[in-house]
Every structure is written in structure tokens, then in C-alpha cells.
């Protein structure tokens, strides 16, 4: 059991198109959930696992929340044919179908960061999988362009080197606690010392739960090669977008432009927070999610 303030979760092992997939169910209080309530399916970000969505999942009180470990991360093994955008989309399509079968109603789909790339591309290709869509800290800027392209190039060298070095040395490099802490320091924006300690602890515990070096490098390649903006013109469903105005990974000006071109969207811009809305502002994100989902059951 995973302890979260006000809520607990438990693991469910699914067979998703034959691929063993670990998901965690955060059941809503029975008295708070109407029989018609559709579950919320959350897809986490790069290098993380289901733990990263715990704070938002705990704060969503009006429906069951399901958080899976993406293939290659946490407790879900990589896909047999490698990790590609097509492979991830096929897996998520099958995961959505399996959740719909078990809950007897289709889930409302949410993607955070890297997860936003995957769910938006799936929704653009197969709109029936996402009658509505929620994106938190969506990746709106090409990582290999713009002011961060030098840092991204260095990061690509880092992951490539980690994959090519001898096993023990490569894994030590990729899971190096000093490098993980540096990543955490860059992304955290809160001035609350207790919350910063929590964020750093979460990254130290779960940022290196990747399955192996090759799959991590493959997933990284997907993460830097694509954005949600590539498919913006095909995202015609009602959408909720939650972003922080201090996001260094997806600059807010680009996200605002992305949102302005969407067909039907509710945009929640949170001031004073960056790319870690799921850690730093979970209650506000959860309120926006519950408000958006209300009446969609």
C-alpha cells in the first residue's frame, strides 16, 4: 500500500495487449462517487513512475484515479519491440481499452510532461480514445531548438554515453545521485524548504527506477523528438491545460500560443511554479481537474 494524505492506493497487475503492466488504483471515497463517474487515467512524465502523480491523485476526490507505470519505468517492463512513439501510442490505446473494460466506462485521460506528448499524439491519431483530454505541464517547445538546445544536446550525450558504457559504469552514471539531485534542483521552484526536501527525496527514490539503460535512452529520444504542438490542429476535443508560468522546460509564452490555437480549451495558468505542478501545486491542479471532469460522466 502507498500512503498518501487522506488516501491509499493499491497495485493492480494488468495484461495490456499481452504486455504485463503495473497500475495503481486510488479509489475515491464511496460516498463521494456517483455510479456514473468515469475513472481518471494518469500518465506520468519521463524518468518518473506512478509515485510522481500521488499528490494530485490523492486530491482528486470525486472519482477513481488510476496511475500506471509506463513501459520501461517503475514496475512495467519495456515493450518487446523497443520504446518508440508508435509503440507507446499502441500500448496506451490498449491500456485505455483495458481500463474501460474493467470499469465498464471509458476513462478520462491525463498526461503530465512526457506523458502529455504520448496522450496528445494518441488522441490526434485515434480521437475515440480521448473524448476529452487533460495536459499538465505539456511539452510545447522542441527540446532540440531554442535557448535550451545546448543543454538538451549535452543531455542527449549523457544518455547515449550511459547506454554505451559497460553495464555497471553506465548504470552508475545514469543513476548518479548527484546528477539526479542537480536535475531536481533545476526543476524545483518552491521556496518552501520542507517541500523542496520532499521533491528531492522523491526524485532520489524514483527517478532511477528505469528498467535498463537502452530503454531509458530510447524513451529519452522520444521525449526530445516530439511535442504536443505537432498535433495541435488535430486536438479538437474539449481540453484542460494546466501549466506554470516559471516552467523552464516548456516556456509559458509557447504554451499560451499552443492553447490559443486549440478548438475548445480551459487553460489554468499557475503563477510562481515551474514544471513540477504535480509536486508543488497538486491541490490547485486537482481542483481544476475535478471542475473540468464535472458533468462529463
C-alpha positions in Angstrom: 0.0 0.0 0.0 1.2 3.5 -0.8 0.3 6.0 2.0 -0.8 9.4 0.8 -2.5 12.0 3.0 -6.2 11.2 3.0 -6.0 8.3 0.6 -4.3 5.0 -0.1 -3.5 3.2 -3.3 -3.0 -0.4 -4.3 -1.4 -2.1 -7.2 -3.3 -3.9 -9.9 -1.4 -6.0 -12.5 -3.0 -5.8 -15.9 -2.3 -7.6 -19.2 -2.3 -4.8 -21.8 -2.4 -6.4 -25.3 -0.4 -9.2 -23.7 2.2 -6.9 -22.0 2.3 -7.0 -18.2 1.5 -3.5 -16.9 1.5 -2.3 -13.3 -1.1 0.3 -12.4 -2.0 1.8 -9.0 -5.7 2.5 -8.1 -6.5 5.4 -5.9 -10.2 4.6 -5.1 -12.4 7.6 -4.3 -14.4 7.6 -1.1 -17.5 5.5 -1.9 -19.9 8.2 -0.7 -18.3 10.8 -3.0 -18.5 8.9 -6.2 -21.7 8.7 -8.3 -22.2 5.4 -10.1 -21.7 7.1 -13.4 -18.3 8.6 -12.5 -15.7 7.7 -15.1 -12.2 6.9 -13.8 -9.3 9.2 -14.4 -6.2 7.6 -16.0 -3.0 9.5 -15.4 0.2 9.1 -17.5 3.4 10.2 -15.7 6.5 12.0 -17.0 10.0 11.0 -18.2 12.1 9.0 -15.8 9.4 9.0 -13.2 6.9 6.4 -12.3 3.4 6.3 -10.7 4.7 7.9 -7.5 5.0 11.2 -9.2 1.3 11.6 -9.6 0.4 10.6 -6.0 -0.3 14.1 -4.7 -2.7 15.0 -7.4 -4.3 11.6 -7.4 -4.9 11.9 -3.6 -6.5 15.3 -4.1 -9.0 14.2 -6.8 -11.9 13.1 -4.6 -14.8 12.6 -7.0 -13.7 9.5 -9.0 -11.3 6.6 -9.0 -7.8 7.5 -10.2 -5.6 5.0 -12.0 -1.9 5.7 -12.4 0.2 3.3 -14.4 4.0 2.8 -14.8 4.9 3.5 -18.4 6.8 0.7 -20.2 10.4 0.9 -19.2 9.8 2.6 -15.9 8.9 1.6 -12.4 7.4 -1.9 -12.4 6.4 -2.2 -16.1 9.0 -3.8 -18.4 9.9 -2.2 -21.7 7.9 -3.1 -24.8 9.3 -6.1 -26.7 10.0 -4.1 -29.9 11.6 -1.2 -28.1 10.3 2.2 -27.0 9.1 4.4 -29.8 6.3 6.9 -30.1 4.3 4.4 -32.1 4.9 1.7 -29.6 3.9 3.9 -26.7 0.7 5.0 -28.5 -0.3 1.4 -29.2 0.3 0.5 -25.6 -1.7 3.4 -24.2 -4.5 2.7 -26.7 -4.7 -0.9 -25.3 -4.4 0.4 -21.7 -7.3 2.7 -22.2 -9.4 -0.1 -23.6 -8.5 -2.4 -20.7 -9.4 0.3 -18.1 -12.7 0.9 -20.0 -13.4 -2.9 -19.9 -12.7 -3.2 -16.2 -14.6 -0.1 -15.1 -17.3 -0.5 -17.7 -16.8 3.1 -18.8 -14.1 4.9 -20.7 -11.5 6.8 -18.6 -10.8 10.5 -18.8 -7.1 10.6 -19.9 -4.4 12.9 -18.4 -0.8 13.3 -19.4 1.9 15.1 -17.5 5.1 16.3 -19.2 6.4 13.4 -21.3 3.0 11.8 -20.7 1.5 14.9 -22.4 3.3 14.0 -25.6 2.1 10.5 -25.6 -1.5 11.1 -24.8 -1.8 14.0 -27.3 -0.3 12.1 -30.1 -2.6 9.1 -29.4 -5.6 11.4 -29.2 -4.7 13.0 -32.5 -4.3 9.7 -34.2 -7.3 8.0 -32.6 -9.7 10.6 -31.2 -12.1 7.9 -29.9 -9.6 7.1 -27.2 -9.9 10.6 -25.7 -13.3 12.3 -26.0 -11.6 14.9 -23.7 -8.0 15.4 -22.7 -6.1 16.9 -19.8 -2.5 18.0 -20.1 -0.3 19.1 -17.1 3.0 20.9 -17.9 2.6 20.0 -21.6 5.8 19.8 -23.6 5.2 22.6 -26.1 8.7 23.5 -27.1 11.1 21.4 -29.2 13.9 20.4 -26.9 16.5 20.5 -29.7 15.6 24.1 -30.6 15.5 27.4 -28.8 17.6 28.6 -25.8 17.8 25.2 -24.2 19.1 23.3 -27.2 22.8 23.3 -25.9 21.7 21.8 -22.6 19.5 19.3 -24.4 22.4 18.3 -26.6 24.6 17.7 -23.6 21.7 15.6 -22.0 21.5 13.5 -25.2 25.2 12.8 -25.0 24.7 11.9 -21.3 22.0 9.3 -22.1 23.9 8.0 -25.1 27.0 7.6 -23.1 25.1 5.8 -20.3 23.8 3.3 -22.8 27.1 2.6 -24.5 29.4 2.3 -21.4 29.9 -1.1 -19.7 26.9 -2.1 -17.8 27.9 -1.2 -14.2 29.6 2.1 -15.2 26.7 3.1 -17.5 24.1 2.4 -14.9 26.1 4.3 -12.2 26.3 7.3 -14.5 22.6 7.4 -15.3 21.5 6.8 -11.7 24.2 9.0 -10.2 22.6 10.7 -7.2 24.5 14.0 -7.7 23.2 14.3 -11.3 19.7 13.4 -10.2 19.9 16.0 -7.4 21.1 18.6 -9.9 18.1 17.8 -12.2 15.8 18.1 -9.2 17.3 21.5 -8.1 16.9 22.9 -11.6 13.2 21.9 -11.8 12.0 22.8 -8.3 10.8 26.4 -8.0 9.2 26.4 -4.5 10.9 28.3 -1.7 9.3 26.0 0.9 12.3 24.1 2.4 10.1 21.2 3.5 8.6 20.8 0.1 11.9 21.0 -1.6 13.2 18.2 0.6 10.2 16.2 -0.3 10.8 16.8 -4.0 14.4 15.9 -3.8 13.6 12.8 -1.8 11.0 11.7 -4.4 13.5 12.1 -7.2 16.2 10.3 -5.3 13.9 7.4 -4.7 12.1 7.1 -8.0 14.0 8.9 -10.7 16.2 5.9 -11.4 13.6 3.1 -11.5 14.1 2.7 -15.2 14.3 -0.8 -16.5 17.6 -0.7 -18.3 19.9 1.7 -20.0 18.8 1.0 -23.6 15.1 1.6 -22.9 15.9 4.8 -21.0 17.9 6.1 -24.0 15.0 5.1 -26.3 12.4 6.9 -24.2 14.6 10.0 -24.0 14.8 10.1 -27.8 11.0 10.0 -28.0 10.8 12.8 -25.3 13.1 15.2 -27.2 11.9 14.4 -30.7 8.2 15.3 -30.2 5.9 17.9 -28.7 2.2 18.4 -28.2 2.3 21.3 -30.7 3.0 18.9 -33.6 -0.6 17.7 -33.4 -2.4 20.8 -32.0 -4.5 21.1 -35.2 -5.9 17.6 -34.6 -6.8 18.1 -30.9 -10.4 19.1 -31.4 -11.8 17.5 -28.2 -12.5 19.6 -25.0 -9.3 20.0 -23.2 -7.9 21.2 -19.9 -4.3 22.5 -19.9 -2.5 23.3 -16.6 0.9 25.0 -16.7 3.2 27.0 -14.5 4.5 30.4 -15.6 8.0 29.6 -14.5 8.4 26.4 -16.5 11.9 26.3 -17.8 11.2 23.1 -19.9 8.1 24.4 -21.6 8.2 28.2 -21.5 4.9 29.7 -20.7 4.8 32.0 -23.8 4.9 29.0 -26.1 2.3 27.2 -24.0 0.0 30.2 -24.2 0.4 30.2 -28.0 -0.4 26.5 -28.1 -3.5 26.9 -26.0 -4.7 29.9 -28.1 -4.9 27.6 -31.2 -6.9 24.8 -29.6 -10.5 24.3 -30.6 -12.0 24.0 -27.1 -9.9 24.5 -24.0 -9.9 25.6 -20.4 -6.4 27.0 -19.5 -5.3 27.2 -15.9 -2.0 29.1 -15.6 -0.4 28.9 -12.2 1.9 31.7 -11.1 5.2 31.1 -9.3 5.6 27.4 -10.2 7.5 25.6 -12.9 7.5 22.1 -14.3 6.6 20.4 -11.1 3.0 21.3 -10.7 2.3 17.7 -9.6 4.5 18.2 -6.6 4.3 21.9 -5.8 0.6 22.8 -6.6 -1.3 19.5 -6.5 -4.5 20.8 -4.8 -5.0 23.6 -7.4 -4.4 21.1 -10.3 -6.8 18.6 -8.7 -9.5 21.3 -8.3 -9.1 22.2 -12.0 -9.3 18.6 -12.9 -12.5 17.9 -10.9 -14.1 21.1 -12.2 -13.3 20.1 -15.8 -14.5 16.5 -15.3 -17.7 17.5 -13.7 -20.6 16.8 -16.0 -18.5 14.6 -18.4 -19.6 11.3 -16.8 
